[in-house]
């Protein structure tokens, strides 16, 4: 978790914890060791993660980034620095260093970030928040220096270049002429822009981020606060031409990771703006997810809430991890039973992901921490495998839970 988030959230999470405690007194029959037991489990998970990421490091080509691993054939899939997941590996390493003090994590993060740095000039992707803020942003808040600051500011400038005022949104994917594609995932990249405005005092970055959030809120969501994956705008008029999916089951289905991106994105946007409309949006998305009849009792979603083969559909640990991290932050901005519901759900997710079904055994899973995520099922890629962003948000959620209970 970025230290900026951590220092800001620590006080808020304390307030939330007090509110939850006051709203519902633990019964005498409930085991008093429940929370401590989960904290102990988290500490063991983090030590395991360090050991696992040393395995991953030792199998990583010098200039490549981990994407996934196929246990059935003992085969890795790597990417170059330009791929959207490239920031998660160094970001996870930095969080593990924060939590365990293992300097090997810091050294590896700094090594691979030298390979990543050139992406600060990449104007062909909307994912610079994922790539640069979840890595260099983490490092800057640990060890602020001018070089890292300039890398981040150039990254924000590159991201801002993809903004189209007529549409009021940052373009996600380049496509054929006449398309202007915006995906719900793009909400996750706005933190970089808000950071840039805070650091420079120039409001242009925050203005772009806020306009994008408003456009997405107006057009991406259905009346029940589920979200479409992809919107196609008319660049000239700003009108919506299509509402569809790419990675979900159907255009009108609720792709579970997309719902988690929306929840996390609007929670973070509220933190960055203090505008209550974004808090309300996050709460409504949370209510949609937590009221889902197809959300399993262990809170690990199917890859799509409308998948036709439920309950046999693959689960997505990455969607669960993102959701847990978002709910823990969101719990700091509400109180009473609502906060308790968010924390309780996150606890269930953390316990489930810490169990034998999802947590890798030492030395297995190619060095990844979590098993059973789904990347792009319609394309038949990354199905029921470990994913680098599943690990990132799992570690972040564990870090946030420790802050909440500190």
MARLUMKE-811470 format. One record per atom (N, C-alpha, C, O): residue in three letters; x, y, z. Coordinates in steps of 0.1 Angstrom, whole numbers, plus 5000, padded with zeros to 4 digits. Each point is the difference from the previous one (the first is absolute). Layout:
REM MARLUMKE-811470
AlaXYZ/...
REM end
This chain:
REM MARLUMKE-811470
Unk500849885000/Unk499250125000/Unk500950125000/Unk500950015008/Unk498850094984/Unk500850125000/Unk499950065014/Unk499050005006/Unk502250054998/Unk500150065014/Unk499150125001/Unk499450025011/Unk500450064978/Unk499050115001/Unk498649945004/Unk499450065008/Unk500249834986/Unk498849945004/Unk500149955014/Unk499050025008/Unk502149924996/Unk500149945013/Unk499950115011/Unk499349985010/Unk501550134989/Unk499950105010/Unk498750065001/Unk499550035011/Unk499850004978/Unk498750065000/Unk499049905005/Unk499150045008/Unk501049844988/Unk499049905004/Unk500149955015/Unk499149965006/Unk502150054999/Unk500249945014/Unk499150075010/Unk499449925007/Unk500550214993/Unk499150075009/Unk498649974997/Unk499149975009/Unk500550024978/Unk498749974996/Unk499649865003/Unk498849985005/Unk502149934993/Unk499749865004/Unk499849985015/Unk499249925004/Unk501550165004/Unk499850005014/Unk498750045004/Unk499349945008/Unk500250174986/Unk498750065002/Unk499049894996/Unk499049985007/Unk501249964982/Unk499049904995/Unk500049885009/Unk498949955003/Unk502250015002/Unk500149885009/Unk499250035013/Unk499349925005/Unk500950215000/Unk499350045013/Unk498550004997/Unk499249955008/Unk500450104980/Unk498650004997/Unk499449864999/Unk498949985005/Unk501849934988/Unk499549874999/Unk499949935014/Unk499049935003/Unk502050095005/Unk500049945014/Unk498850065008/Unk499449925007/Unk500350214992/Unk498950055007/Unk498749964995/Unk499049995008/Unk500949984979/Unk498749974994/Unk499649865003/Unk498849975000/Unk502149945003/Unk499649865003/Unk501049945009/Unk501249974996/Unk498450005017/Unk500949945010/Unk500149854997/Unk499049934998/Unk502350035003/Unk500249854998/Unk499349925011/Unk500150045012/Unk499249864984/Unk499349925010/Unk501049925008/Unk501249974995/Unk498549995017/Unk500949925008/Unk500449874994/Unk501049945003/Unk498150014988/Unk500249864995/Unk501050014988/Unk500649904997/Unk499550224997/Unk500950004988/Unk501550005004/Unk500450075010/Unk500449854983/Unk501449995004/Unk500750134999/Unk500050074990/Unk500749975021/Unk500750135000/Unk501250004992/Unk500650104997/Unk499949784999/Unk501249994992/Unk499850014985/Unk501049994993/Unk497850045003/Unk499749994985/Unk500950104993/Unk500749964990/Unk499350175014/Unk500850104992/Unk501549975002/Unk500750014990/Unk499749965022/Unk501449975002/Unk500449884991/Unk501250004995/Unk498049905004/Unk500349894992/Unk500250044985/Unk500949954994/Unk498250145001/Unk500250044986/Unk501350084999/Unk500749994990/Unk499650105020/Unk501250074999/Unk501349915000/Unk500950034993/Unk499049865015/Unk501149915000/Unk500149934986/Unk501149984995/Unk497849994999/Unk499949944987/Unk500650094990/Unk500849964991/Unk498950175010/Unk500550104990/Unk501650015002/Unk500750004990/Unk499850005022/Unk501450005002/Unk500749884993/Unk501150014994/Unk498349875008/Unk500549884993/Unk499950024985/Unk501049964993/Unk497950095002/Unk499950024986/Unk501150094994/Unk500549974989/Unk499850145018/Unk501050094995/Unk501449945000/Unk500750034991/Unk499649895019/Unk501249935000/Unk500149904988/Unk501049984994/Unk497949955004/Unk499949914989/Unk500250084987/Unk500749954991/Unk498750165008/Unk500050084988/Unk501550044997/Unk500450004988/Unk500350045022/Unk501450034998/Unk500849884994/Unk500750014990/Unk499149875016/Unk500649884995/Unk499649974985/Unk500849974992/Unk497950055006/Unk499549974986/Unk500650104990/Unk500449964989/Unk499750175015/Unk500450104990/Unk501549984998/Unk500650064990/Unk500149885019/Unk501449974997/Unk500149894989/Unk500950004992/Unk498249905009/Unk499949904989/Unk499750074987/Unk500649964990/Unk498450135010/Unk499650064988/Unk501250094994/Unk500249994988/Unk500450085021/Unk501250084996/Unk501049914993/Unk500650044990/Unk499749845016/Unk501149924995/Unk499649944986/Unk500949944994/Unk497850065003/Unk499649944987/Unk499750114990/Unk499549974989/Unk500750155014/Unk499650124991/Unk501250044992/Unk501050035005/Unk498849974981/Unk501050064992/Unk500350145003/Unk499150075005/Unk502149984993/Unk500550135006/Unk499150114995/Unk499850105008/Unk499749904980/Unk499250124995/Unk498649974998/Unk499350074992/Unk500149835015/Unk498649964998/Unk499350015014/Unk500650015010/Unk498149994988/Unk499150025012/Unk499049885001/Unk499649944989/Unk500150015023/Unk499149885001/Unk498650034996/Unk499450115004/Unk499949814989/Unk498650004997/Unk499349895008/Unk499150025008/Unk501349864988/Unk499349885006/Unk500949884999/Unk501150014995/Unk498449885010/Unk500749875000/Unk499049894998/Unk498950005006/Unk501549904986/Unk499149894997/Unk500549875007/Unk500949944995/Unk498650035016/Unk500549895008/Unk500049874993/Unk500949915002/Unk498150064989/Unk499949874994/Unk501149984990/Unk500349884997/Unk500450224999/Unk501149984991/Unk501350075004/Unk501050014993/Unk499050045020/Unk501150065006/Unk500650114990/Unk501250004997/Unk497950094999/Unk500450104990/Unk499550145005/Unk498950025003/Unk502150084996/Unk499750145003/Unk499550074988/Unk500349964988/Unk498950155014/Unk499850094989/Unk500450145006/Unk499650055010/Unk501450014982/Unk500550135004/Unk499550114990/Unk499449974990/Unk500950155014/Unk499750114991/Unk501250105000/Unk500949995008/Unk499050104982/Unk500950125000/Unk499450115010/Unk498949985005/Unk501950124996/Unk499650115009/Unk498850074995/Unk499350075008/Unk500349924979/Unk498950084995/Unk498749935003/Unk498950064998/Unk501149825007/Unk498749935003/Unk499450055013/Unk500750045009/Unk498049974992/Unk499350075010/Unk500349955015/Unk499850075009/Unk500749814992/Unk500249945013/Unk501450035006/Unk500349955011/Unk500550124981/Unk501450015004/Unk500350065013/Unk501049975006/Unk498150124999/Unk500350065013/Unk499649925012/Unk500450045011/Unk498949854987/Unk499549935012/Unk501149925007/Unk500149995012/Unk500949964980/Unk501149925006/Unk500850095009/Unk500249975011/Unk500450144984/Unk500750095009/Unk499250065011/Unk500550015012/Unk498250024986/Unk499150055010/Unk499949905011/Unk500050035012/Unk499849844985/Unk499849895010/Unk501349995008/Unk500049995012/Unk501250014981/Unk501349995007/Unk500150115010/Unk500549985011/Unk499150154985/Unk500250115009/Unk499149995013/Unk500450035011/Unk498449924987/Unk499149985011/Unk500649895009/Unk499950015013/Unk500649884981/Unk500649895008/Unk501250055008/Unk500249965012/Unk500650134982/Unk501150065008/Unk499550095011/Unk500549995011/Unk498450084987/Unk499450085011/Unk499649915012/Unk500250045011/Unk499249854985/Unk499449925011/Unk501049905007/Unk499849975011/Unk501249994982/Unk501049905005/Unk501450065002/Unk500749945008/Unk499650174986/Unk501450055001/Unk501049924992/Unk501250025002/Unk498449884990/Unk500949924992/Unk500650094989/Unk499350034990/Unk502050005011/Unk500650094990/Unk500149954986/Unk500250074990/Unk499749795009/Unk500049944987/Unk498850054991/Unk500150014988/Unk498850015019/Unk498850054993/Unk500350144995/Unk499650034988/Unk501050065019/Unk500350134996/Unk501050014989/Unk499850074990/Unk501249845011/Unk501050004989/Unk499549954987/Unk500350064990/Unk498849845011/Unk499449954987/Unk499150104994/Unk499950024988/Unk499350055021/Unk499150104995/Unk500750114992/Unk499650044989/Unk501550015017/Unk500850114994/Unk500649954987/Unk500250084991/Unk500349805009/Unk500649944988/Unk499050004988/Unk500350054989/Unk498549905014/Unk499049984989/Unk499450134996/Unk499650024988/Unk500450085021/Unk499450134997/Unk500950084990/Unk499650094994/Unk501749875006/Unk500950074990/Unk499649954986/Unk500150084990/Unk499349805008/Unk499549954988/Unk498750074996/Unk499750034989/Unk499550005022/Unk498750054998/Unk500050154997/Unk499150064994/Unk501950015010/Unk500050155000/Unk499750064987/Unk499350105000/Unk501149844989/Unk499850064987/Unk498550014996/Unk499650084992/Unk499549855015/Unk498650014997/Unk499450135005/Unk498850034997/Unk502050065009/Unk499550135004/Unk499650084987/Unk499250095001/Unk501449874988/Unk499750074988/Unk499049934991/Unk499850044988/Unk499649865017/Unk499149924992/Unk498650074999/Unk499350005010/Unk500450054978/Unk498750064998/Unk499049914993/Unk498950044996/Unk501549835003/Unk499149914993/Unk499149915009/Unk499349914996/Unk500850125017/Unk499249925010/Unk499450095010/Unk500550115003/Unk498349855002/Unk499450075011/Unk500449945014/Unk499650055010/Unk501249854990/Unk500349935012/Unk501250055008/Unk500649925008/Unk499850204990/Unk501250055007/Unk499850015015/Unk501050015007/Unk497750004997/Unk499850005015/Unk500449865005/Unk500850005010/Unk498749904984/Unk500449865004/Unk501549994999/Unk500749945009/Unk499950104980/Unk501449974997/Unk501050085008/Unk501049955005/Unk498750184997/Unk500950105005/Unk499750045015/Unk500950015008/Unk497850014995/Unk499650055013/Unk500149885010/Unk500350035012/Unk499449854984/Unk500049895009/Unk501549955002/Unk500249915007/Unk500750154986/Unk501449975002/Unk500850125004/Unk500550015012/Unk499750084979/Unk500850125004/Unk499250095010/Unk500750075008/Unk498049934992/Unk499350075010/Unk500249945014/Unk500150075010/Unk499949804990/Unk500449935013/Unk501450045005/Unk500250035011/Unk500749974980/Unk501450035003/Unk500150145005/Unk500750035009/Unk498750064984/Unk500150145003/Unk499550035014/Unk500650095007/Unk498349854997/Unk499550025013/Unk500849945011/Unk500050045012/Unk500849864984/Unk501049945010/Unk501350085000/Unk500550035011/Unk500050014977/Unk501350064999/Unk499850124990/Unk500549994989/Unk498950125016/Unk499750114990/Unk501350064995/Unk500950045008/Unk499349974979/Unk501150074994/Unk499650064987/Unk498949964994/Unk501950135001/Unk499650084988/Unk499949914987/Unk499150024992/Unk501849885007/Unk500049924988/Unk498749924999/Unk499449994990/Unk500249955021/Unk498749925000/Unk498850094998/Unk499149964993/Unk501050165013/Unk498950094998/Unk499850044985/Unk498950004995/Unk502250024998/Unk500050044986/Unk499549894991/Unk499350024990/Unk501149855014/Unk499549894993/Unk498449995001/Unk499449984990/Unk500150045021/Unk498650005002/Unk499350114993/Unk498949994995/Unk501750135006/Unk499350124993/Unk500049984985/Unk499050034993/Unk502149915001/Unk499949984986/Unk499049894997/Unk499450004989/Unk500549905020/Unk499049904998/Unk498650065000/Unk499149964991/Unk500650135018/Unk498750075000/Unk499850084987/Unk498950014995/Unk502150055001/Unk499950084987/Unk499749914988/Unk499150034992/Unk501549865008/Unk499749904989/Unk498649955001/Unk499349994990/Unk500249985022/Unk498649955002/Unk499150114996/Unk499049984993/Unk501250155011/Unk499150114997/Unk499950024985/Unk499050064995/Unk502049904997/Unk500050024986/Unk498949924993/Unk499650034989/Unk499949875018/Unk498949924994/Unk498650055003/Unk499049944997/Unk500950175009/Unk498750065004/Unk499550084988/Unk500750074993/Unk498049915005/Unk499350074989/Unk498850095007/Unk499149945005/Unk501050194994/Unk499050085007/Unk498649984994/Unk499150015008/Unk500849974980/Unk498649984994/Unk499349885007/Unk498850005002/Unk502049895000/Unk499449885006/Unk500050025015/Unk499049965007/Unk502050114999/Unk500150025014/Unk500549875007/Unk499749975011/Unk501249964982/Unk500649885005/Unk501349974994/Unk500350054989/Unk500549875018/Unk501349954995/Unk499849884992/Unk499349915004/Unk501250094984/Unk499949894991/Unk500749885005/Unk501250015004/Unk498249874997/Unk500649885005/Unk500849934989/Unk501249995000/Unk498049954990/Unk500749924990/Unk500050074987/Unk498950064996/Unk502249944997/Unk500050054986/Unk499349904991/Unk500249885003/Unk499050164988/Unk499249914992/Unk499850064986/Unk500750094996/Unk498449864997/Unk499750044986/Unk499550155000/Unk499450045010/Unk500750024979/Unk499650144999/Unk498550015003/Unk499249924995/Unk500450185013/Unk498650015003/Unk499749955014/Unk498950035006/Unk502049895000/Unk499849945013/Unk500750105010/Unk501050054998/Unk498449965014/Unk500750065012/Unk499649915012/Unk499050035006/Unk501849884997/Unk499749895009/Unk500550045014/Unk501250045002/Unk497949955008/Unk500350035014/Unk499549885008/Unk498949964999/Unk502049985009/Unk499749895009/Unk499950045014/Unk500650095005/Unk498649835003/Unk499950035014/Unk501350005008/Unk500250075010/Unk500749844985/Unk501349995006/Unk500750135001/Unk500950035009/Unk498850064982/Unk500750134999/Unk499850095013/Unk500850095002/Unk498249885006/Unk499850075012/Unk501249985010/Unk500350085008/Unk500449814990/Unk501149975008/Unk501350084997/Unk500950005008/Unk499150074981/Unk501250084996/Unk499950155005/Unk500950084997/Unk498049965009/Unk499850145003/Unk500850045012/Unk500350125001/Unk500149795007/Unk500850045012/Unk501350074996/Unk500450105007/Unk500249864982/Unk501250064995/Unk499850144997/Unk500850095003/Unk498149944991/Unk499750144996/Unk499750095012/Unk500550115001/Unk498749845008/Unk499850085013/Unk501350025007/Unk500250115005/Unk500649794995/Unk501450025007/Unk500750114993/Unk500650095007/Unk499449924980/Unk500850094992/Unk499550155003/Unk500850095001/Unk497949925001/Unk499550145003/Unk500450045014/Unk500350115003/Unk499649795006/Unk500450045014/Unk501550045001/Unk500350105007/Unk500549834985/Unk501550035001/Unk500350134993/Unk500950075005/Unk498549954983/Unk500450124992/Unk499250125003/Unk500450114997/Unk498449875009/Unk499150125001/Unk499250034987/Unk499250095000/Unk501149834990/Unk499350034987/Unk498749915000/Unk500049885000/Unk498850194999/Unk498849935001/Unk499649924987/Unk499049925001/Unk501850094988/Unk499549944988/Unk499949855001/Unk499149944995/Unk501849995012/Unk500049865002/Unk498849955008/Unk499349914996/Unk500450165015/Unk498849975008/Unk498850024992/Unk499049935001/Unk500950184991/Unk498950034992/Unk499649894990/Unk498949974999/Unk502249984995/Unk499849894991/Unk499549885007/Unk499049934995/Unk501650045016/Unk499549885008/Unk498650015005/Unk499249914998/Unk500450215007/Unk498650025004/Unk499050004989/Unk499049945001/Unk501450124988/Unk499149994988/Unk499849864995/Unk498949954997/Unk502249975003/Unk499949864996/Unk499149925010/Unk499249924996/Unk501050115017/Unk499149935010/Unk498650034998/Unk499149925001/Unk500650214996/Unk498650044998/Unk499449944988/Unk498849955000/Unk502050054989/Unk499549944987/Unk499749855002/Unk499049954995/Unk501949985012/Unk499849865002/Unk498849975009/Unk499249914998/Unk500650175012/Unk498949995009/Unk498750024993/Unk499049935003/Unk501050164988/Unk498750034992/Unk499749894990/Unk498849984998/Unk502249964996/Unk499749914989/Unk500349855002/Unk499449924993/Unk501550055016/Unk500549865001/Unk499149915008/Unk500049884999/Unk499150185009/Unk499349925010/Unk498549984997/Unk499450094994/Unk500249795009/Unk498549974998/Unk499350055012/Unk500650045010/Unk498049964990/Unk499250045011/Unk500349935013/Unk499850055011/Unk500749824989/Unk500349935012/Unk501450025005/Unk500549945009/Unk500350154984/Unk501450035003/Unk501049894996/Unk501150005005/Unk498449904987/Unk501049924994/Unk500650084988/Unk499450104996/Unk501749864999/Unk500750084990/Unk500249924987/Unk500349885000/Unk499650194989/Unk500549954987/Unk501550005000/Unk500650075008/Unk500049844984/Unk501450004999/Unk500650114991/Unk500850085004/Unk498649924984/Unk500650094990/Unk498950094994/Unk498949964997/Unk501450175002/Unk499150104993/Unk500850054988/Unk501250035001/Unk498049994988/Unk500650054988/Unk499350144998/Unk498850004997/Unk502050115004/Unk499450134998/Unk500350054986/Unk500949954993/Unk498350155003/Unk500350074987/Unk500950115004/Unk499650095008/Unk501649914986/Unk501050105004/Unk499650144997/Unk500350105006/Unk498949924983/Unk499650134996/Unk498950065008/Unk500050125003/Unk499049805001/Unk498850055007/Unk500149965015/Unk499350075008/Unk501449834996/Unk500049965014/Unk498949905003/Unk499949955011/Unk499350024979/Unk498849915002/Unk500549855002/Unk501149974994/Unk498249965014/Unk500349855001/Unk499549934988/Unk498850014997/Unk502149914996/Unk499649934989/Unk499749855003/Unk499149944994/Unk501650015016/Unk499849855003/Unk500349995015/Unk500850075006/Unk498649835000/Unk500349955014/Unk500149854999/Unk499149934996/Unk502150025007/Unk500349864997/Unk501049955010/Unk500450075010/Unk500149814988/Unk501049935008/Unk501149964991/Unk499949994988/Unk501349985018/Unk501149934994/Unk500449885007/Unk500149894995/Unk500050135019/Unk500449895008/Unk498949935008/Unk500349905007/Unk498550154992/Unk498949945007/Unk499349904992/Unk500349974988/Unk498649975018/Unk499249904993/Unk499250064988/Unk500049944989/Unk499450175014/Unk499150064989/Unk499950155002/Unk500550055011/Unk499050024979/Unk500050155001/Unk499250045012/Unk500350115006/Unk498749824998/Unk499150045011/Unk500349935013/Unk499250015009/Unk501949924992/Unk500349925012/Unk500950095009/Unk500550104996/Unk499749855016/Unk500850075010/Unk501449925002/Unk500049915008/Unk501050134984/Unk501349945001/Unk500550045014/Unk500150115003/Unk500349795005/Unk500350025014/Unk501250095003/Unk499950095009/Unk501149904983/Unk501250095002/Unk499650144996/Unk500550105006/Unk498749924984/Unk499550134997/Unk499350075011/Unk500150125002/Unk499049805005/Unk499350065011/Unk501050045011/Unk499850115007/Unk501249814995/Unk501050035010/Unk500850134996/Unk500350085009/Unk500049934978/Unk500750124996/Unk499250135003/Unk500550105005/Unk498249894992/Unk499150115003/Unk500050045015/Unk500150115004/Unk499849795004/Unk499950025015/Unk501350065005/Unk499950105007/Unk501249854989/Unk501350055004/Unk500250144995/Unk500450095007/Unk499349934980/Unk500250134993/Unk499350115006/Unk500550115002/Unk498249875001/Unk499250115006/Unk500350025015/Unk499950115005/Unk500549795002/Unk500550025014/Unk501250085000/Unk500150105008/Unk500949884983/Unk501250084999/Unk499750144996/Unk500750095004/Unk498449924986/Unk499750144995/Unk499350085011/Unk500350125001/Unk498949825008/Unk499550075012/Unk501250055009/Unk500050115004/Unk500949804998/Unk501250035008/Unk500750124995/Unk500450095007/Unk499849924979/Unk500750104994/Unk499350134998/Unk500650114999/Unk498149895002/Unk499250124997/Unk499250055012/Unk499650115001/Unk500049805008/Unk499150025012/Unk498650044995/Unk499350075007/Unk500449894981/Unk498750034994/Unk499049885003/Unk500349894996/Unk498750145012/Unk499149895005/Unk499349924989/Unk499649895002/Unk500350174986/Unk499349924989/Unk500849884997/Unk499449904996/Unk501950115005/Unk500849884997/Unk499949905011/Unk500149884998/Unk499850165014/Unk499849915011/Unk498649934998/Unk499949885002/Unk499150194995/Unk498749944997/Unk500149904989/Unk499349895001/Unk501450144989/Unk500249914989/Unk500649875004/Unk499649894997/Unk501550125011/Unk500749895005/Unk499149915009/Unk500049884999/Unk499250195009/Unk499149925009/Unk499049934992/Unk499649885004/Unk499950184986/Unk499049934992/Unk500549884992/Unk499449904999/Unk501950124996/Unk500649894993/Unk500349885011/Unk499749894996/Unk500750155015/Unk500249905011/Unk498749925003/Unk500149885002/Unk498850204999/Unk498849935003/Unk499649914989/Unk499449895003/Unk500850154984/Unk499749914989/Unk500849875002/Unk499449894998/Unk501950125004/Unk500849885001/Unk499649915012/Unk499949884998/Unk500050185013/Unk499749935012/Unk498649945001/Unk499749915008/Unk499450154984/Unk498749944999/Unk499849904989/Unk498949954998/Unk502150034995/Unk500049914988/Unk499549865004/Unk500749945009/Unk498350014986/Unk499649865003/Unk501049904995/Unk500149895006/Unk500750144985/Unk501149914995/Unk501350025006/Unk501049944995/Unk499150145016/Unk501350015007/Unk500049895010/Unk499249995009/Unk501849924990/Unk500149895009/Unk500250045014/Unk500450115003/Unk499349805006/Unk500150035015/Unk501450035004/Unk500250075009/Unk500849874984/Unk501450035004/Unk500550134993/Unk501250045002/Unk497950034991/Unk500350134994/Unk501050014989/Unk500550104996/Unk499949784998/Unk500950004989/Unk499149994987/Unk499449894998/Unk500450224994/Unk499050004990/Unk500449904988/Unk501149964998/Unk497850004996/Unk500249944987/Unk500650104990/Unk499950125003/Unk500749844986/Unk500650094991/Unk499050114995/Unk500450114996/Unk498449855003/Unk498950094996/Unk498849965008/Unk499649885001/Unk499750225005/Unk498949975008/Unk498849944992/Unk499149945006/Unk500950074981/Unk499049954992/Unk500549884991/Unk499349964990/Unk501849985014/Unk500549894992/Unk499049894999/Unk499349975010/Unk500549964979/Unk498949914998/Unk500249875008/Unk499049925002/Unk502250055001/Unk500349875006/Unk500250005015/Unk500649915006/Unk499050205001/Unk500050015014/Unk499249885006/Unk498949984995/Unk501549945015/Unk501250025009/Unk501349944995/Unk500949995008/Unk499149964980/Unk501249944995/Unk501050104993/Unk501049954995/Unk498650175004/Unk500850104993/Unk501350035008/Unk500049995012/Unk501150044981/Unk501250035008/Unk499950125009/Unk499350104997/Unk501349895014/Unk500150125010/Unk501150094995/Unk501049964993/Unk499050165012/Unk501050104997/Unk500650065013/Unk499450095006/Unk501749864998/Unk500750055013/Unk500450144998/Unk500150075010/Unk500249974978/Unk500550144998/Unk498850105003/Unk500250105006/Unk498649874990/Unk498950085002/Unk499750015015/Unk499750105006/Unk500549795001/Unk499849995015/Unk501050095007/Unk499650075009/Unk501649924987/Unk501150085006/Unk499850154999/Unk500150085009/Unk499549964978/Unk499750144998/Unk498950055008/Unk500050105006/Unk498949824995/Unk498850035008/Unk500450015015/Unk499550105006/Unk501349814999/Unk500350015014/Unk500850125003/Unk499750075010/Unk501349974982/Unk500750125002/Unk499250125000/Unk500150095008/Unk499049924982/Unk499150114999/Unk499050015011/Unk499850115006/Unk499749784999/Unk499050015011/Unk500750045013/Unk499350075008/Unk501949894994/Unk500750055012/Unk500250155000/Unk499850065010/Unk500549994979/Unk500150154999/Unk498650065002/Unk499850105007/Unk499249854985/Unk498750065001/Unk499449995014/Unk499350095004/Unk501149825004/Unk499549995014/Unk500450115008/Unk499450045010/Unk501750034986/Unk500550125007/Unk499250124998/Unk500150105008/Unk499049904982/Unk499350124996/Unk498549995004/Unk499250094997/Unk500449805009/Unk498649985005/Unk500149955014/Unk501149995006/Unk497749995000/Unk500149955014/Unk498949905003/Unk499349964991/Unk500650005021/Unk499049915005/Unk500049864992/Unk501049954997/Unk497850005001/Unk499849874994/Unk500649994986/Unk500549904995/Unk499550224998/Unk500550004986/Unk501549975000/Unk500649924993/Unk500150155016/Unk501549985001/Unk500349865005/Unk500949934994/Unk498350025015/Unk500149865005/Unk499849904988/Unk500849904999/Unk498350124993/Unk499749914989/Unk501250004990/Unk500449894995/Unk500250235002/Unk501150004991/Unk501249935006/Unk500749924993/Unk499650105020/Unk501149945006/Unk499849855001/Unk500949924998/Unk497950045006/Unk499749855001/Unk500249934987/Unk500549895000/Unk499050174989/Unk500249944987/Unk501549994996/Unk500449904995/Unk500350215008/Unk501549994997/Unk500749895008/Unk500849934995/Unk498850065018/Unk500549895008/Unk499749874995/Unk500949914999/Unk497950074996/Unk499749874994/Unk500849974988/Unk500549894998/Unk499750214993/Unk500949994988/Unk501449965005/Unk500649914994/Unk499950165015/Unk501449985004/Unk500249865006/Unk501049934997/Unk498050035011/Unk500149865005/Unk499949904989/Unk500849905000/Unk498350124991/Unk499949904989/Unk501249994991/Unk500549904997/Unk500150225000/Unk501250004991/Unk501249955008/Unk501049964994/Unk498950045019/Unk501149945008/Unk499949855002/Unk500949945006/Unk498050004989/Unk499849865002/Unk500749924989/Unk500650054991/Unk499449825011/Unk500749914991/Unk499550004986/Unk500849974991/Unk498050075006/Unk499550014986/Unk500650104992/Unk500249994988/Unk500250135018/Unk500550114993/Unk501450045002/Unk500750054991/Unk499849925021/Unk501450055003/Unk501049894996/Unk499849885003/Unk501250164990/Unk501049904995/Unk500849945011/Unk500250065010/Unk500249824988/Unk500949935009/Unk501450064997/Unk500350044989/Unk500549965021/Unk501450054998/Unk500749944989/Unk500149874998/Unk500550214993/Unk500849954989/Unk499249954988/Unk500649964990/Unk498150055010/Unk499149964989/Unk499550134993/Unk500350115004/Unk498849874986/Unk499350104994/Unk500950104993/Unk499650124997/Unk501649844999/Unk500950084993/Unk500650125009/Unk500650094994/Unk499149915018/Unk500350115009/Unk498950105002/Unk500250095008/Unk498749904985/Unk498950095003/Unk499349955013/Unk500249895005/Unk499150215001/Unk499449975013/Unk498649944999/Unk499849905007/Unk499450154984/Unk498649954999/Unk499849914988/Unk500650034989/Unk498649875012/Unk499549924989/Unk498650054996/Unk499350075007/Unk500249884981/Unk498650004996/Unk499550144998/Unk499050055006/Unk501750024984/Unk499450134995/Unk499749984985/Unk500449904994/Unk498850195001/Unk499650004986/Unk500350134993/Unk499550115005/Unk501349884985/Unk500350134993/Unk499050034989/Unk499450105001/Unk500549824988/Unk499250034989/Unk499449874995/Unk500449944990/Unk498550025016/Unk499449874997/Unk499449994986/Unk500249904993/Unk499150215002/Unk499549994986/Unk501149984990/Unk499849934989/Unk501450125014/Unk501149984990/Unk500849875003/Unk500949964993/Unk498749975018/Unk500749875004/Unk501450025005/Unk500849915000/Unk499550215006/Unk501350035005/Unk499950025015/Unk499150075005/Unk501949895002/Unk500250025014/Unk498849955008/Unk499450085008/Unk500249804990/Unk498849955007/Unk500449905011/Unk500749904997/Unk498950135015/Unk500349915012/Unk501549995002/Unk500649895001/Unk500150234999/Unk501450005002/Unk500350115010/Unk499250085004/Unk502149935001/Unk500450115008/Unk500250134991/Unk500349994988/Unk499450135018/Unk500250124993/Unk500750105009/Unk499750015012/Unk501250074982/Unk500850095008/Unk499150115007/Unk500450045011/Unk498550004983/Unk499250105007/Unk499149945011/Unk499750075009/Unk500049804990/Unk499449945012/Unk500850005012/Unk499650035011/Unk501749944987/Unk501050015011/Unk500150145006/Unk500050025012/Unk500150084979/Unk500250145004/Unk498850045009/Unk500350065011/Unk498549924985/Unk498850055008/Unk499849915012/Unk499550055010/Unk500949834990/Unk499949925012/Unk501050055010/Unk499650025012/Unk501650014984/Unk501050055010/Unk499550145005/Unk500250035011/Unk499350054980/Unk499550135004/Unk498949995010/Unk499950075010/Unk499249844987/Unk498849975009/Unk500549965014/Unk499550045010/Unk501549874990/Unk500649965013/Unk500650115007/Unk499950015013/Unk500850084980/Unk500750115006/Unk498950105006/Unk500250055011/Unk498849974981/Unk498950095005/Unk499349945013/Unk499650075009/Unk500249804991/Unk499449945011/Unk500850015013/Unk499550035011/Unk501849964987/Unk500950025011/Unk500050145006/Unk500050025012/Unk499850084978/Unk499950145005/Unk498750015007/Unk500050085010/Unk498949864986/Unk498750025006/Unk500149945014/Unk499350065009/Unk501449834993/Unk499949945013/Unk501250045009/Unk500149965012/Unk500850134983/Unk501150045008/Unk499650085013/Unk500850045008/
REM end
